[in-house]
Amino acid sequence: MILSKNRLAYIYILFGAALWGIIGIFVNELSESGFTIFQIVCLRVISATVILILFLAITNSRLLQINLEDSLYFIGTGIFSIVFFNWCYFTAIREVSLSIAVILLYTGPAFVVVLSRFFFREPLTARKIGALILTLLGCTLAIKVIPIGSKHISWYGIIVGLGAGFGYALYSIFGKYALRTYHPLTVITYTFVFASIVMLPTIGMTITAEQLSSAYIWLNILGLGFFPTALAYFLYTMGLSMIESGRASIAATIEPVVATLLGVCMFQEVLTYFQIFGILLVLAAVVLIQFKKKRLRA
């Protein structure tokens, strides 16, 4: 029973992370339509909020009820994680480069493992450390980056990039606390509600009616809000409710693998031997982290 539950948790997480990996489809279309990256993030958050609230209002409105004092959990997942990590991530892209920013973002699992050791007493095993090393190296190779070169690296960009990894990790920490009391759908709904409260007044006001005049744009906005956002976060949060935070975050590093393969299939990008090796390392880490050391029974 425990094994089947663990396997189901990894299935949820892998499918959720795979959906995160297809975000480039929608971002590419909206970028070509004239939206800035921060406007796209805002549209993603707000559209996911509307979708989730409407879904719960129709299917099970009781899941929309929370205690006011528990808002701290959703401030953590929505503002400290979603808003903060997006701001750090896109700032890092501007300061350094996309590839290096992605690598810094994927220090997130390391932050999760360390924070989970303090907050949830999750064991810091050699297996986890090995899986972390494999994922970081695998992600580095999968997105074709070796962060050494003639280009000047901004220390501010590096720090902000690490901030993106830290913010990325906070969802698993605050989310784990919230899941002790609330259903995963409640957790992700209020995560995006609180993120929307911050993003709508600051970035949403820059979006004009003319930009939203096309039905094609709306299809991409709804697709962005549902597939790599509402559904992806729901699946990841379902898995997070079943297994340790550290294991969940490491398994979710399948996302850049999916993004890389998507680039090959849809945008005719060439897959190098380094990328293939990186993908295999990430897959090896995902397999490695699923196994637990068998304990002797008394």
Buried (B, 14 or more C-beta within 10 A) or exposed (E): EEEEEBEBBBBBBBBBBBBBBBBBBBBBBBBEBEBBBBBBBBBBBBBBBBBBBEBBEEEEEEBBEBEEEBBEBBBBBBBBBBBBBBBBBBBBBEBBBBBBBBBBBBBBBBBBBBBBBEEEEBEEBEBBEBBBEBBBBBBBBBBBBEBEEEEEBBEEBBEBBBBBBBBBBBBBBBBBBBBEEBBBBBBBBBBBBBBBBBBBEEBBEEBEEEBEEEEEBEEBBBBBBBBBBBBBBBBBBBBBBBBBBBBBBBBBBBBBBBBBBBBEEEEEBEBEEBBEEBBBBBBBBBEBBBEBEEEEEE
